Every structure is written in C-alpha cells, then in structure tokens.
Amino acid sequence: MKQISAGGVVFRHTDEGELQIQLIQDRYGKVSLPKGKMEAGETVEQTALREIAEETGLVGEIIMPIDQIKYQYDHPKFGKVNKEVHYYLVKAIGGQLQPQMEEIRGVEWFEPQEAWRMQKQLGYENNDRILSGALKLLHIAVQ
C-alpha cells in the first residue's frame, strides 16, 4: 500500500524585514513541520496548503518544491505501507497563527538559525534535509 502526504516549510518576513521560519511541536513533543495525508481528488500541492492551514491557521502560497521523504512502516490493519511525503517552500500570505490542538501541541515563528538549532536538537532526523533545503532556497547557510 502507498500513502502520500504533503506539507511545507512556512516562512514570512516581519514588518521589520526579518525572515522567520515556522516550526510546530507535534503531539509527541518533537519539533516538526506541518504535513498530512492527501485526500481524494486533491493534488499534492493542495494537500500541502490545506494541511498547513488546518494545523497552523495560516494561508500559504507555494514558492517551489523542496524535496520528498520516503519510508516504510507497518500498519496494524494494512501491513507494510510505503509512505511518501512531499515538502514545499511556502510563503505565509494570510490567516492567524492558531495551532490545531487535536493534531499538534504548538506552532511558533523562529529566526532561521534558531529554527535550524531547534530542528537539530528536537526534530526528526529525516526533516534535517527538508529544513536545510528550504533555508538554502532562502539563501541562509547552516551547518
């Protein structure tokens, strides 16, 4: 069985022109990125924008694809599932920052280096390449 999800690295510029990156805290207390499963009739891009809006309250605009993560897991009902997660660089263009408490514990903005530090310390390892890819597209160097 194949399962497709999509999400994004959301960014904005403050009124002072400072770049900020959004990170969520998932239900397990880990730093992560908003994402979720594709619904019938949706494109991958529509899924990414819907999931970002549902989980964070923000309306976004896709700037470009970042990368994909692929892995397998064992589902109790369906057996082995091949999971594919598509990530996009997404500019916040509206909405109000409001975490979907049924799905996540919180959502916040960080300056890019702080977001990278949080990801490395408290995030999922497979998201390292997604966040570093997004920062590279935004012309931010990280180590």
C-alpha positions in Angstrom: 0.0 0.0 0.0 1.2 3.5 -0.8 0.3 6.6 1.2 1.1 10.1 0.1 1.3 13.1 2.4 2.4 16.7 1.8 3.4 19.7 3.9 5.8 22.6 3.9 8.4 24.8 5.4 6.5 28.0 6.0 8.3 31.4 6.1 7.4 35.1 6.4 9.1 38.4 6.7 8.2 40.6 9.7 7.3 44.3 9.3 11.0 45.0 10.0 12.0 42.7 7.1 13.3 39.9 9.3 12.9 36.4 7.9 11.2 33.9 10.1 10.6 30.1 9.8 7.6 28.3 11.3 8.0 25.1 13.3 5.4 23.1 15.0 5.6 20.9 18.1 3.9 17.6 17.3 1.8 15.5 19.7 4.9 13.6 20.7 6.7 16.8 21.8 9.1 16.8 18.8 9.8 19.8 16.6 8.4 19.2 13.1 6.8 20.6 10.0 3.1 20.8 9.2 2.1 17.9 6.9 -0.7 15.4 6.4 -2.4 12.8 4.2 -3.7 13.5 0.8 -7.5 13.4 0.4 -9.4 12.1 -2.6 -9.4 14.5 -5.5 -6.6 16.7 -4.2 -3.3 17.4 -5.8 -0.1 17.1 -3.7 0.2 20.9 -3.7 -3.4 21.3 -2.5 -2.8 18.8 0.3 0.3 20.7 1.5 -1.6 24.1 1.6 -4.7 22.5 3.3 -2.6 20.7 5.9 -0.7 23.9 6.7 -3.9 25.9 7.1 -5.5 23.2 9.2 -2.5 22.7 11.6 -1.3 26.3 11.9 -4.2 28.6 10.8 -2.1 30.1 8.1 -2.9 30.6 4.4 0.2 29.9 2.3 1.4 30.2 -1.2 3.8 27.6 -2.7 7.1 29.1 -3.9 8.7 25.8 -5.0 9.2 22.1 -4.1 11.9 21.3 -1.6 12.2 17.5 -1.5 10.5 14.3 -0.6 10.9 11.8 2.2 10.2 8.1 1.5 10.0 5.4 4.2 8.1 2.3 5.1 6.2 1.5 8.2 4.0 -1.4 9.5 0.3 -0.5 9.8 -1.7 -2.8 12.1 -4.5 -3.2 9.5 -2.9 -2.7 6.1 0.6 -4.3 6.8 3.6 -2.7 5.1 2.9 0.9 4.0 5.2 2.8 1.6 5.0 6.4 2.7 5.9 9.4 0.5 5.9 12.9 1.9 6.3 15.9 -0.4 7.6 19.2 1.1 7.3 22.7 -0.4 8.7 26.1 0.4 5.6 28.0 1.4 5.2 31.8 2.0 2.7 32.8 4.6 0.2 35.2 3.0 -2.7 35.3 5.4 -4.6 33.7 8.3 -3.9 33.8 12.1 -1.3 31.6 13.8 -3.5 29.1 15.6 -2.4 25.5 16.4 -4.8 22.7 15.7 -4.7 21.3 19.3 -6.2 17.9 18.2 -3.2 17.3 16.0 -0.3 19.4 17.4 0.9 21.0 20.7 2.0 24.3 19.3 3.3 26.4 16.5 5.8 29.3 16.6 8.0 31.5 14.4 11.8 31.4 14.7 14.7 33.3 13.1 16.4 30.9 10.7 19.4 29.9 12.8 17.2 29.3 15.8 14.8 27.2 13.7 17.8 25.1 12.5 19.2 24.7 16.1 15.7 23.5 17.3 15.4 21.1 14.4 18.8 19.6 15.1 18.2 19.2 18.8 14.5 18.3 19.0 13.4 17.4 15.4 13.1 14.2 13.4 16.4 13.4 11.6 14.7 13.0 8.2 13.5 16.6 8.4 17.1 17.9 8.6 17.4 17.8 4.8 14.0 19.3 4.3 14.7 22.3 6.6 18.2 22.8 5.3 16.9 22.6 1.7 14.3 25.3 2.5 17.0 27.5 4.2 19.3 27.1 1.2 16.4 28.2 -1.2 16.0 31.2 1.1 19.8 31.9 0.8 20.5 31.0 4.5 23.6 29.0 5.2 23.5 26.4 8.0 26.0 23.8 9.4 
